[in-house]
Amino acid sequence: MTVTITAFERSPDGGRGLARDTRVRWALEEVGQPYDVRLVSFGALKEPAHLALNPFGQIPTYQEGSLALFETGAIVLHVAERHAGLLPADADARARAIAWMFAAVNTVEPPILELGTAKILEADKPWRDARLPLVEDRIRDRLKQLSTRLDDADWLDHAFSAGDLMMVSVLLRLKSSGILDDYPNLAAYLDRGEARPAYQRAFAAQLAVNTR
Ligand SMILES: N[C@@H](CCC(=O)N[C@@H](CS)C(=O)NCC(=O)O)C(=O)O
């Protein structure tokens, strides 16, 4: 059955791979599932047709026959459950991989997103300079914990899984900040994720859209 995802017609990041269609593309590439992409303008995101697919008016969405999904965690989990390659066969290892997916979007991503809010959306606020170090400290707390757990392993729980795909996707947002320089094992983890051929294909596909 044809899979269709949505992505920005023109991503605000200019194709750096930070728009969240990249993680869905990456998951589909990892499992070898072809997909179509429907590009959506910012205006169209808030129109009824798109809101029927994602009530929050965001990308990406995922359609497969009569199934329509939103939220990248749910989409990547769906892809990982339907196809081999992103979740271990062992039931306990599978549950742990899913726990890492939740950790990525629920525990690690929120303070990282706050940094963007503090730097860009609150750039003109009088509290901006006082708030920024607090936000960075919250990110560092999480990175230290993640770095300690990863230690010198390649991936979070033995073999690469959807948990790593989500965690690397979340950490990518820090790449230009320099914060990861203080956590060399996390920087190397990020490099390993980006070096995967499936990620490279996903990145190239979204870049092609944004450099047309
Ligand atoms: N939690 C959602 C977040 C989706 C999200 O923030 N999408 C952004 C692009 S990466 C978006 O569509 N922003 C436009 C908007 O919110 O109007 C997910 O993981 O799918």
The ligand as an SDF file (V2000), in Angstrom:
LIG
                    3D

 20 19  0  0  0  0  0  0  0  0999 V2000
    5.2790   16.5610   18.3530 N   0  0  0  0  0  0  0  0  0  0  0  0
    5.1130   16.7270   16.9380 C   0  0  0  0  0  0  0  0  0  0  0  0
    5.7260   18.0560   16.5270 C   0  0  0  0  0  0  0  0  0  0  0  0
    5.4700   18.3780   15.0740 C   0  0  0  0  0  0  0  0  0  0  0  0
    6.0410   19.7410   14.7130 C   0  0  0  0  0  0  0  0  0  0  0  0
    6.4190   20.5390   15.5860 O   0  0  0  0  0  0  0  0  0  0  0  0
    6.0990   20.0130   13.4090 N   0  0  0  0  0  0  0  0  0  0  0  0
    6.6360   21.2850   12.9660 C   0  0  0  0  0  0  0  0  0  0  0  0
    7.6910   21.0660   11.8960 C   0  0  0  0  0  0  0  0  0  0  0  0
    9.0520   20.1390   12.4850 S   0  0  0  0  0  0  0  0  0  0  0  0
    5.5300   22.1030   12.3300 C   0  0  0  0  0  0  0  0  0  0  0  0
    4.7340   21.5980   11.5760 O   0  0  0  0  0  0  0  0  0  0  0  0
    5.5040   23.4000   12.6180 N   0  0  0  0  0  0  0  0  0  0  0  0
    4.5730   24.3170   12.0310 C   0  0  0  0  0  0  0  0  0  0  0  0
    3.5490   24.7700   13.0090 C   0  0  0  0  0  0  0  0  0  0  0  0
    3.5280   24.2960   14.1580 O   0  0  0  0  0  0  0  0  0  0  0  0
    2.7480   25.6230   12.6040 O   0  0  0  0  0  0  0  0  0  0  0  0
    5.7460   15.5540   16.1820 C   0  0  0  0  0  0  0  0  0  0  0  0
    6.7140   14.9820   16.6940 O   0  0  0  0  0  0  0  0  0  0  0  0
    5.2660   15.1910   15.0960 O   0  0  0  0  0  0  0  0  0  0  0  0
  1  2  1  0
  2  3  1  0
  2 18  1  0
  3  4  1  0
  4  5  1  0
  5  6  2  0
  5  7  1  0
  7  8  1  0
  8  9  1  0
  8 11  1  0
  9 10  1  0
 11 12  2  0
 11 13  1  0
 13 14  1  0
 14 15  1  0
 15 16  2  0
 15 17  1  0
 18 19  2  0
 18 20  1  0
M  END
$$$$
